[in-house]
Structures are given as structure tokens and as C-alpha cells.
Amino acid sequence: MDITLNPSELEILANRFRALAEPTRLQILMAICNQERSVQDICDRTGLHQGNVSKHLRLMKDAGVVACRRESVWRFYRVIDTELLMLCSSSHKFRNNS
């Protein structure tokens, strides 16, 4: 099977892999894969500090993985990369195979 990607497509793919290359970002992704959550809710669910979560969310937003919505002083994040949503839905397979 030959797969040919142009330089622009390769850059998009590389950005996605960079966004997923850090276990902390995967942990955050799992916290928001089923529903939009505030930064504070993500912190509560992951045990991570707000500054760390915000840094990783910004990187994932820049990579097109998540989107942010502001409501008053709160920021809510959700996964917008549909292929990663499929990964979220099958994440239980990874846990059961380890």
C-alpha cells in the first residue's frame, strides 16, 4: 500500500503526533474526550496544576486538536479532531490489553 502525502499534509500529521507525544496531553485528552470541560474541571480530574494544564491545552489548540470557548472568566475545552475522538471511544481497548 503506497501512501503519498504532500508537504502540507505531512506537517498536519506531524503536528498531530507532536500533540499526542506527551503523556500529560493524553491524560488531558482523556479527561475531555467525552464532553467539554473547564480548565478547573480538567485539573480536578487529572490532578495536574492549572498552569501545566493551560500550557498543554494551548499546544493542543494550536495543533487543531481542541477548541476553546470562553464563558465569563471560565474557559471550556473540547476535542475537535474527529479522528482523535475515535481514539477516545476505543481507549478502553488500550487499558484492557495492557
C-alpha positions, 0 to 999 in steps of 0.5 A, spaced: 500 500 500 503 506 497 501 512 501 503 519 498 502 525 502 504 532 500 508 537 504 502 540 507 499 534 509 505 531 512 506 537 517 498 536 519 500 529 521 506 531 524 503 536 528 498 531 530 503 526 533 507 532 536 500 533 540 499 526 542 507 525 544 506 527 551 503 523 556 500 529 560 496 531 553 493 524 553 491 524 560 488 531 558 485 528 552 482 523 556 479 527 561 475 531 555 474 526 550 467 525 552 464 532 553 467 539 554 470 541 560 473 547 564 480 548 565 478 547 573 474 541 571 480 538 567 485 539 573 480 536 578 480 530 574 487 529 572 490 532 578 495 536 574 496 544 576 492 549 572 498 552 569 501 545 566 494 544 564 493 551 560 500 550 557 498 543 554 491 545 552 494 551 548 499 546 544 493 542 543 489 548 540 494 550 536 495 543 533 487 543 531 486 538 536 481 542 541 477 548 541 476 553 546 470 557 548 470 562 553 464 563 558 465 569 563 472 568 566 471 560 565 474 557 559 471 550 556 475 545 552 473 540 547 476 535 542 475 537 535 479 532 531 474 527 529 479 522 528 482 523 535 475 522 538 475 515 535 481 514 539 477 516 545 471 511 544 476 505 543 481 507 549 478 502 553 481 497 548 488 500 550 487 499 558 484 492 557 490 489 553 495 492 557 
